[in-house]
Amino acid sequence: MTTVFEVLFDKIDEEIESVSGAMTNGSAKTYDEYQKLCGVIKGLNAAKAHVEDLRRTTEEDYDNDD
């Protein structure tokens, strides 16, 4: 069964891949654009960490209810 957390992880990973691919293909024409794309990836990774924390907390709460 696919959980909402797995869907979120997949979507975030897809976006990271997309931005990384754009960087690899030279879409950042200036250093400022490159920094912006790096910030996007950093933010997506932070979001992933928050989702992982929420997943862990939710599972612990669920396990404690049994």
N, C-alpha and C positions, 0 to 999 in steps of 0.2 A: 504494500500500500504506500503510495506516495504521500508524503506529509507536506503541509504548507511550508515547512522549513526547507525541505528539499527543493521545492519549486523556487523559493526565494534564493537559495544558494545557486541554483542553476541560472536564474535570470541575472544575478549579480555577476557570476562567472562569464556569462555570455557578453555582458556589457564590458567587463574588464578585457576580454579577448578582442572585442570590437575596437576599443580605444587603443589597446596595445598594437593591434594590426594597423590602425591608422597611423600611429607613431612610426611603425616600421616602414610603412609606405611613404613616409615623408610628408604627411599632411600638416605637420607643424612647420610652418615656413620661417618662424622667428623663435627666438629663445623664450619669449613671453608665451607664445602658443604652446611650446613644449612644456613649460612649467605648468600651464593650465591643465594640460592632459595628464601630467604626473599627479597633479592635485586631484583630478577626477579619480584616478586609480587609487590614490591614497584614501579618498573618501569612500569609495566602494569597498575597499578592504576593511575600513573601520565599520561600515555598515554590516559587512559579513561577520565581523567579530561580535557586534551587538546581537545579530540574529542567532549566532551560536550560543551566546550567553543566555538569551531568551529560551532557546531550545533546551539547553541544559537545565535551567530553572524549571521550565514547564515539565520536563520529564521527571525531575526530582520531586516536584509537587505531586505529580500523578502517582509516582511510586510510593510516596508517603501516605496517599489516600487509601491504599489497598490494605 
